[in-house]
Amino acid sequence: MVKMTEPKYLSKEEIERLITYPLNEEEILICRKNHLLTNAREHIYIGSTEPGSVYFKTHDGKEILDCTSQAWVLNLGHNNPDIAYAINLQSQLTTHTWSYFLTPIRIRFCNKLAEILPGQLKGGRVSVNNSGGGWALECAIRLTMINNKKGDRFIVFTRAYHGSSLVMMGASQRLPMRFEGWGREHWSRTFYPYCYRCPWNYKEGFGGERDKSCNLECLELVRQKIEMYETGTPIGCIIEPMQGPGGQIPAPVEFLEGLKKICKANKILLIYDEAQTGFGRTGKMFATEWYEATYGKDVSPDIMTLTKAAAAGLPIGITVARQGLRTLTEFEEHSTFCSPPLAMAAALVSLEIIKKNKIPENAEKQGKKITSFIKDLSEEIPEIGDVRGPGLFIGVEFVKDPETREPYNDLIDKFIHIAWKNGIFFGEGMQIMSTAGYFIHNVLKIKPPLIINDEQTEKICELFEKSLKETLAALK
């Protein structure tokens, strides 16, 4: 049994005063006025209403039902008690080592994760960082470059988001920023399938499913881009199998199946970014697994990156690769904090909680209730254009007219503001900017912690309907 250590340099009371004493208005004002390099929003997040809750408290006393899981991270609720205990316990053993040292927690986490990976990744190799999905993708890029030295170009997709580093910004959809991403000569962008807004004019692509008469013209466009019209030699292809920031858009399984074949034929390593879909949100542990369970198709990639909910609230990024690829040297993949014991302890315990408590099954059950409710509501409210899942990976696309499908951009910000007043917090898709000066910003994200129960699901549905009707009334 590990004995909890006592403070040595400060008293418990001094430490508690630094961390837990209530804020006063003066220190809030000083921070806002003088010391924030990045602007913060109006509300101050205080913490969970109770350990493991789906609600959080704000400085002004509000209790908010969280449908964002705080940037899609807290799948197991706010301040999950098991995760808090795991972090505390691991902190008594070690909080940091050189990246080249193995530790007991690193061995156990890597072994456990490798066991549960989908498809051809099962039993594969694992790299960890404490910087999130962008760094995990840069690891995937480096791994691709040492396994194929014939080029340095990567296929990426429209509406994609792969992180906020200057390099990964170049791989992502254009964002409302005052600077551009770097390394843009290494990216070759092609079309991501968006069945609800199909440019080939198929009209029955709803709920993330393709129109039954679709001939996968988008896949042929990708094939030609790769094989015939590429100016360099692509060696990797990075895709979100289900786009999150770009609009909660699942790619049709036939597209992913075809893309995998195209990549294999052209000796291109296929890389999945499962930042937002990993660890149970879709109703399966990974979106890759969801496709196989739903359609019987193995669309698993050569490399996959994970982050967000992996450590239930601690920063972590993970790169996993199938066996058979050349591995990286210590110098090719390292950073000071790329073997984070606290995050790996949290991630290991999180995996056990997810399995033992059938968390993905609950996500599937509660997600079906919410999407079914909103689809039924769309019969009454035509501004609900499309409702997409699966599981608790939910997007609601708002339109001004269901026939023209003109994006209802004005609705989202108003809706989120009114919903907050009603005690619930929803997320939003990123703004899709155009070179012509207009933008699309019309997708609401409903992605609560995966532990929500039936009563909380009913509350989400109730407050969604109430907030939407109040928003539409305010906009008229």
C-alpha positions as CSV (number, residue, x, y, z in Angstrom):
1,M,0.0,0.0,0.0
2,V,1.4,3.4,-1.0
3,K,1.5,5.8,1.9
4,M,0.4,9.4,1.1
5,T,3.1,11.9,1.8
6,E,2.8,14.9,4.0
7,P,3.8,18.4,2.9
8,K,7.4,19.3,3.7
9,Y,8.0,23.0,2.7
10,L,4.5,24.4,3.3
11,S,1.8,23.6,5.7
12,K,-1.5,22.0,4.4
13,E,-3.3,25.2,5.3
14,E,-0.9,27.3,3.2
15,I,-1.3,25.0,0.2
16,E,-5.1,24.9,0.6
17,R,-5.2,28.7,0.8
18,L,-3.3,28.9,-2.5
19,I,-5.5,26.5,-4.3
20,T,-9.0,26.3,-2.8
21,Y,-9.8,29.6,-1.1
22,P,-12.6,31.5,-2.8
23,L,-11.7,34.1,-5.3
24,N,-12.2,37.8,-4.5
25,E,-13.3,40.4,-7.1
26,E,-10.0,42.3,-6.9
27,E,-7.9,39.4,-8.0
28,I,-10.3,38.6,-10.8
29,L,-10.1,42.2,-12.0
30,I,-6.3,42.3,-11.9
31,C,-6.0,39.1,-13.9
32,R,-8.5,40.1,-16.5
33,K,-7.1,43.6,-16.9
34,N,-3.4,42.9,-16.7
35,H,-2.3,39.4,-17.0
36,L,-4.2,37.4,-19.7
37,L,-2.3,37.0,-22.9
38,T,-5.3,35.2,-24.3
39,N,-8.8,36.6,-23.8
40,A,-11.1,34.5,-21.6
41,R,-14.9,34.4,-21.7
42,E,-17.1,36.1,-19.2
43,H,-18.0,33.1,-17.0
44,I,-15.5,31.7,-14.5
45,Y,-15.6,27.9,-14.2
46,I,-15.2,26.8,-10.5
47,G,-15.6,23.0,-10.7
48,S,-17.9,20.1,-10.5
49,T,-21.0,20.2,-8.4
50,E,-19.9,16.8,-7.0
51,P,-17.2,14.3,-8.0
52,G,-18.0,12.7,-11.3
53,S,-21.0,15.0,-12.1
54,V,-22.2,16.0,-15.5
55,Y,-22.9,19.5,-14.0
56,F,-20.4,22.2,-13.3
57,K,-20.5,25.4,-11.1
58,T,-19.6,29.0,-12.1
59,H,-18.3,31.8,-10.0
60,D,-21.7,33.5,-10.1
61,G,-23.4,30.5,-8.5
62,K,-25.0,28.8,-11.6
63,E,-25.0,25.1,-12.0
64,I,-24.8,24.1,-15.7
65,L,-25.6,20.8,-17.4
66,D,-22.5,20.3,-19.6
67,C,-23.2,19.1,-23.1
68,T,-19.6,19.8,-24.2
69,S,-17.6,17.6,-21.7
70,Q,-15.3,20.7,-21.6
71,A,-13.9,20.4,-25.1
72,W,-15.1,16.8,-25.4
73,V,-12.6,15.7,-22.7
74,L,-14.5,14.7,-19.6
75,N,-16.2,11.5,-20.8
76,L,-16.3,10.2,-17.3
77,G,-17.7,13.4,-15.8
78,H,-16.2,16.4,-14.0
79,N,-13.6,15.5,-11.4
80,N,-14.2,11.8,-11.6
81,P,-13.3,10.4,-8.2
82,D,-11.5,7.3,-9.5
83,I,-9.4,9.4,-11.8
84,A,-8.6,11.8,-9.0
85,Y,-7.6,8.9,-6.8
86,A,-5.4,7.5,-9.5
87,I,-3.6,10.8,-10.0
88,N,-3.1,11.2,-6.3
89,L,-1.7,7.7,-6.0
90,Q,0.6,8.0,-9.0
91,S,1.9,11.3,-7.7
92,Q,3.2,9.5,-4.6
93,L,5.4,7.3,-6.9
94,T,6.7,9.6,-9.6
95,T,5.5,12.7,-11.5
96,H,8.2,12.9,-14.2
97,T,11.1,11.0,-15.7
98,W,13.3,11.3,-18.8
99,S,11.4,10.3,-21.8
100,Y,13.7,7.3,-22.5
101,F,13.0,5.6,-19.2
102,L,10.3,3.0,-19.0
103,T,8.2,3.1,-15.8
104,P,5.7,0.7,-14.4
105,I,2.8,2.9,-15.4
106,R,4.1,3.4,-19.0
107,I,4.5,-0.4,-19.4
108,R,1.0,-1.1,-18.1
109,F,-0.7,1.6,-20.1
110,C,1.0,0.8,-23.4
111,N,0.3,-2.9,-23.0
112,K,-3.4,-2.3,-22.1
113,L,-4.0,0.1,-25.0
114,A,-2.4,-2.1,-27.5
115,E,-4.7,-5.0,-26.4
116,I,-7.9,-3.1,-27.3
117,L,-6.9,-1.3,-30.5
118,P,-9.1,-2.0,-33.5
119,G,-8.3,-4.0,-36.7
120,Q,-4.7,-4.1,-37.9
121,L,-3.7,-1.8,-35.1
122,K,-4.4,-4.4,-32.4
123,G,-1.2,-5.4,-30.7
124,G,0.6,-2.4,-32.2
125,R,3.1,0.2,-30.9
126,V,2.3,3.2,-28.7
127,S,3.9,6.6,-28.3
128,V,2.7,9.1,-25.7
129,N,3.0,12.9,-25.2
130,N,1.5,15.5,-22.9
131,S,0.7,18.0,-25.6
132,G,-2.4,16.5,-27.2
133,G,-3.5,15.6,-30.7
134,G,-1.4,18.0,-32.7
135,W,1.8,16.6,-31.3
136,A,0.5,13.0,-31.8
137,L,-0.1,13.8,-35.5
138,E,3.4,15.2,-35.8
139,C,4.7,11.9,-34.4
140,A,2.6,10.1,-37.1
141,I,4.0,12.3,-39.8
142,R,7.6,11.6,-38.7
143,L,6.8,7.9,-38.5
144,T,5.4,8.1,-42.1
145,M,8.5,9.9,-43.3
146,I,10.9,7.3,-42.0
147,N,8.8,4.5,-43.5
148,N,8.5,6.1,-47.0
149,K,11.4,8.4,-48.1
150,K,10.1,8.9,-51.6
151,G,8.3,12.2,-50.7
152,D,7.1,14.6,-48.1
153,R,3.5,15.4,-49.0
154,F,0.4,14.4,-47.2
155,I,-3.2,14.2,-48.3
156,V,-5.6,16.1,-46.0
157,F,-9.3,17.0,-46.4
158,T,-11.7,19.9,-46.5
159,R,-13.3,20.9,-43.2
160,A,-10.6,19.1,-41.3
161,Y,-9.1,20.2,-38.0
162,H,-5.9,18.6,-36.7
163,G,-4.6,20.9,-34.0
164,S,-3.4,24.5,-33.3
165,S,0.3,24.2,-33.8
166,L,1.5,26.3,-36.8
167,V,2.3,23.1,-38.7
168,M,-1.0,21.3,-38.0
169,M,-2.9,24.5,-38.8
170,G,-1.6,24.2,-42.3
171,A,-3.3,20.7,-42.5
172,S,-6.6,22.1,-41.2
173,Q,-9.4,24.0,-42.7
174,R,-8.9,27.7,-42.9
175,L,-9.7,29.3,-39.5
176,P,-10.5,32.8,-38.4
177,M,-7.0,33.7,-37.3
178,R,-4.7,36.6,-38.1
179,F,-1.9,34.3,-39.4
180,E,-1.5,31.3,-41.6
181,G,-0.2,27.9,-40.8
182,W,3.3,26.9,-41.8
183,G,4.6,24.2,-44.1
184,R,1.6,24.5,-46.5
185,E,3.7,23.1,-49.3
186,H,3.5,19.7,-47.6
187,W,-0.3,19.5,-47.6
188,S,-2.5,18.5,-50.5
189,R,-6.2,19.1,-49.8
190,T,-9.0,17.1,-51.3
191,F,-12.7,16.6,-50.7
192,Y,-14.3,15.1,-47.6
193,P,-17.7,13.5,-48.1
194,Y,-20.4,15.6,-46.7
195,C,-23.6,13.8,-47.6
196,Y,-26.1,16.4,-46.4
197,R,-24.4,19.0,-48.7
198,C,-23.4,16.8,-51.6
199,P,-22.0,18.8,-54.5
200,W,-23.2,16.1,-56.9
201,N,-26.7,17.0,-55.8
202,Y,-27.7,13.8,-54.1
203,K,-30.5,14.9,-51.7
204,E,-31.1,12.0,-49.4
205,G,-27.9,11.9,-47.4
206,F,-29.2,12.3,-43.9
207,G,-27.9,11.4,-40.5
208,G,-24.4,10.7,-41.7
209,E,-25.6,8.1,-44.2
210,R,-25.0,8.5,-47.9
211,D,-27.9,8.7,-50.4
212,K,-28.7,5.2,-51.6
213,S,-28.3,6.3,-55.3
214,C,-24.8,7.8,-54.6
215,N,-22.0,6.5,-56.8
216,L,-19.2,7.8,-54.5
217,E,-18.1,10.4,-57.0
218,C,-16.2,12.0,-54.0
219,L,-14.1,8.9,-53.7
220,E,-13.2,9.0,-57.4
221,L,-12.2,12.6,-57.0
222,V,-9.9,11.7,-54.2
223,R,-8.4,8.8,-56.3
224,Q,-7.7,11.1,-59.2
225,K,-6.2,13.7,-57.0
226,I,-3.8,11.2,-55.5
227,E,-3.0,9.2,-58.6
228,M,-3.1,11.7,-61.5
229,Y,-3.1,15.4,-60.4
230,E,-0.7,15.5,-57.5
231,T,2.4,17.7,-58.0
232,G,4.5,15.8,-55.5
233,T,4.7,12.3,-54.1
234,P,2.1,11.8,-51.3
235,I,3.3,9.4,-48.6
236,G,0.6,9.8,-46.0
237,C,-3.1,10.5,-45.8
238,I,-4.6,12.1,-42.7
239,I,-8.3,12.0,-42.1
240,E,-10.9,12.2,-39.3
241,P,-13.2,9.2,-40.0
242,M,-15.8,11.3,-38.3
243,Q,-15.2,15.0,-38.5
244,G,-15.7,16.8,-35.3
245,P,-14.9,20.5,-35.5
246,G,-15.9,20.5,-39.2
247,G,-19.5,19.7,-38.4
248,Q,-19.9,16.3,-36.8
249,I,-19.8,14.6,-40.1
250,P,-19.2,10.8,-40.3
251,A,-17.6,9.6,-43.5
252,P,-19.6,6.8,-45.3
253,V,-18.1,3.4,-44.6
254,E,-17.8,2.8,-48.3
255,F,-15.7,6.0,-48.6
256,L,-13.3,4.9,-45.9
257,E,-13.1,1.4,-47.3
258,G,-12.3,2.7,-50.8
259,L,-9.8,5.2,-49.4
260,K,-7.9,2.4,-47.6
261,K,-7.6,0.5,-50.9
262,I,-6.4,3.6,-52.7
263,C,-3.8,4.3,-50.1
264,K,-2.6,0.7,-50.1
265,A,-2.3,0.7,-53.9
266,N,-0.3,3.9,-53.9
267,K,2.0,2.9,-50.9
268,I,0.5,5.7,-48.8
269,L,0.2,5.2,-45.0
270,L,-3.4,5.9,-43.9
271,I,-3.6,7.9,-40.6
272,Y,-6.8,8.4,-38.6
273,D,-7.2,11.3,-36.3
274,E,-9.6,10.1,-33.6
275,A,-9.2,13.0,-31.3
276,Q,-12.9,13.4,-30.6
277,T,-14.2,9.9,-31.4
278,G,-11.9,7.8,-29.2
279,F,-12.7,6.1,-25.9
280,G,-16.4,5.3,-26.2
281,R,-18.1,8.4,-27.6
282,T,-19.5,6.8,-30.7
283,G,-20.9,3.8,-28.8
284,K,-17.8,1.8,-29.4
285,M,-14.3,2.3,-28.0
286,F,-13.1,3.9,-31.3
287,A,-14.9,5.1,-34.4
288,T,-12.9,2.6,-36.4
289,E,-14.4,-0.1,-34.3
290,W,-17.9,1.4,-34.7
291,Y,-17.6,1.0,-38.5
292,E,-16.7,-2.6,-38.2
293,A,-19.4,-3.4,-35.7
294,T,-22.1,-1.6,-37.7
295,Y,-21.1,-2.6,-41.3
296,G,-18.8,-5.5,-40.9
297,K,-16.0,-3.6,-42.7
298,D,-12.4,-3.4,-41.4
299,V,-11.4,0.2,-42.2
300,S,-8.6,0.4,-39.7
301,P,-5.7,2.6,-40.6
302,D,-1.9,2.1,-40.5
303,I,-1.6,4.8,-37.8
304,M,-4.1,6.4,-35.4
305,T,-3.8,9.4,-33.1
306,L,-5.8,9.9,-29.9
307,T,-6.2,12.6,-27.3
308,K,-9.1,14.5,-25.6
309,A,-10.9,12.0,-23.4
310,A,-7.9,9.5,-23.2
311,A,-6.9,10.6,-19.7
312,A,-10.3,11.9,-18.5
313,G,-9.1,15.4,-18.1
314,L,-5.3,15.3,-18.0
315,P,-3.3,16.5,-21.1
316,I,-2.2,13.6,-23.2
317,G,-1.7,12.7,-26.9
318,I,-1.2,9.2,-28.2
319,T,0.1,7.8,-31.5
320,V,-0.5,4.1,-32.2
321,A,0.9,2.2,-35.2
322,R,0.5,-1.2,-36.6
323,Q,3.3,-3.8,-36.4
324,G,5.7,-3.9,-39.3
325,L,6.5,-0.2,-39.5
326,R,10.0,1.0,-38.8
327,T,10.1,2.6,-35.3
328,L,11.3,6.0,-34.3
329,T,14.6,6.7,-32.5
330,E,14.8,8.5,-29.2
331,F,15.8,11.7,-31.0
332,E,13.1,11.4,-33.7
333,E,10.3,11.3,-31.2
334,H,10.8,12.9,-27.9
335,S,10.0,16.0,-25.8
336,T,10.7,16.8,-22.2
337,F,7.3,15.7,-21.1
338,C,6.5,12.8,-23.5
339,S,6.3,10.1,-20.8
340,P,3.8,11.7,-18.4
341,P,3.1,9.4,-15.4
342,L,0.1,11.2,-14.1
343,A,-1.7,11.3,-17.4
344,M,-0.9,7.6,-18.2
345,A,-2.2,6.6,-14.7
346,A,-5.4,8.5,-15.4
347,A,-5.6,6.9,-18.9
348,L,-5.0,3.4,-17.6
349,V,-7.7,3.7,-14.9
350,S,-10.1,5.4,-17.5
351,L,-9.7,2.3,-19.8
352,E,-10.7,0.0,-16.9
353,I,-13.7,2.2,-15.9
354,I,-14.9,2.3,-19.5
355,K,-14.7,-1.5,-19.9
356,K,-16.0,-2.5,-16.5
357,N,-19.0,-0.1,-16.5
358,K,-19.9,-0.5,-20.2
359,I,-19.6,3.2,-20.8
360,P,-19.7,2.9,-24.7
361,E,-23.0,1.0,-24.4
362,N,-24.5,3.8,-22.3
363,A,-23.3,6.4,-24.9
364,E,-25.0,4.4,-27.6
365,K,-28.2,4.1,-25.6
366,Q,-28.4,7.8,-24.5
367,G,-27.3,9.0,-27.9
368,K,-30.1,7.2,-29.7
369,K,-32.6,8.8,-27.3
370,I,-31.3,12.3,-28.0
371,T,-31.0,11.9,-31.8
372,S,-34.5,10.3,-32.0
373,F,-36.0,13.1,-30.0
374,I,-34.5,15.8,-32.1
375,K,-35.4,14.0,-35.4
376,D,-39.0,13.8,-34.2
377,L,-38.8,17.5,-33.2
378,S,-37.7,18.4,-36.7
379,E,-41.2,17.5,-38.0
380,E,-42.4,20.5,-36.0
381,I,-39.3,22.7,-36.4
382,P,-38.1,22.7,-40.1
383,E,-35.0,24.7,-39.1
384,I,-33.5,21.4,-37.9
385,G,-31.9,20.3,-41.1
386,D,-30.0,17.3,-40.2
387,V,-29.2,15.3,-37.0
388,R,-26.0,13.2,-37.0
389,G,-24.5,10.7,-34.6
390,P,-23.6,8.0,-33.7
391,G,-23.7,7.6,-29.9
392,L,-23.0,10.9,-28.0
393,F,-21.1,12.3,-31.0
394,I,-24.1,14.4,-32.0
395,G,-24.4,17.3,-34.4
396,V,-27.5,19.2,-35.2
397,E,-27.3,21.3,-38.4
398,F,-29.6,24.3,-38.6
399,V,-31.0,25.7,-41.9
400,K,-33.2,28.6,-42.8
401,D,-35.1,26.5,-45.3
402,P,-35.1,22.7,-45.5
403,E,-35.4,22.8,-49.3
404,T,-32.5,25.2,-50.0
405,R,-30.5,24.1,-46.9
406,E,-29.2,27.6,-46.5
407,P,-27.1,27.6,-43.3
408,Y,-28.8,29.4,-40.4
409,N,-25.6,31.1,-39.1
410,D,-27.4,33.6,-36.9
411,L,-29.0,30.9,-34.8
412,I,-26.0,29.2,-33.2
413,D,-24.6,31.9,-31.0
414,K,-28.1,33.1,-29.9
415,F,-29.1,29.5,-29.1
416,I,-26.0,28.8,-27.0
417,H,-26.5,32.1,-25.1
418,I,-30.2,31.3,-24.4
419,A,-29.4,27.7,-23.4
420,W,-26.8,28.9,-20.9
421,K,-29.5,31.0,-19.3
422,N,-31.6,27.9,-19.1
423,G,-28.8,26.0,-17.3
424,I,-27.3,24.0,-20.1
425,F,-24.1,24.4,-22.1
426,F,-23.9,23.3,-25.8
427,G,-21.0,23.3,-28.1
428,E,-20.6,24.6,-31.7
429,G,-18.8,23.6,-34.9
430,M,-16.0,25.7,-36.1
431,Q,-16.5,28.6,-38.5
432,I,-15.9,27.5,-42.1
433,M,-14.3,30.5,-43.8
434,S,-14.4,31.3,-47.5
435,T,-12.0,33.3,-49.6
436,A,-15.1,35.2,-50.8
437,G,-15.7,36.6,-47.3
438,Y,-18.7,34.6,-46.2
439,F,-18.7,31.8,-43.6
440,I,-20.7,28.8,-42.5
441,H,-21.4,28.4,-38.8
442,N,-24.6,26.4,-38.2
443,V,-23.8,23.1,-36.4
444,L,-24.6,22.6,-32.7
445,K,-22.7,19.9,-30.9
446,I,-24.2,17.8,-28.2
447,K,-21.5,15.8,-26.6
448,P,-22.1,15.4,-22.8
449,P,-20.1,13.1,-20.6
450,L,-20.8,9.4,-21.5
451,I,-22.0,8.6,-18.0
452,I,-25.3,10.5,-18.3
453,N,-28.3,8.7,-17.1
454,D,-31.9,8.5,-18.4
455,E,-33.1,11.4,-16.3
456,Q,-30.2,13.6,-17.5
457,T,-30.8,12.6,-21.1
458,E,-34.5,13.7,-20.7
459,K,-33.3,17.0,-19.2
460,I,-31.0,17.6,-22.2
461,C,-33.9,16.9,-24.6
462,E,-36.3,19.2,-22.6
463,L,-33.8,22.1,-22.5
464,F,-32.8,21.7,-26.1
465,E,-36.4,22.1,-27.2
466,K,-37.1,25.0,-24.8
467,S,-33.9,26.8,-25.8
468,L,-34.5,26.3,-29.5
469,K,-38.0,27.6,-29.5
470,E,-37.0,30.6,-27.4
471,T,-34.1,31.3,-29.9
472,L,-36.4,31.1,-33.0
473,A,-38.9,33.4,-31.3
474,A,-36.1,35.9,-30.5
475,L,-34.8,35.8,-34.1
476,K,-38.2,36.6,-35.7
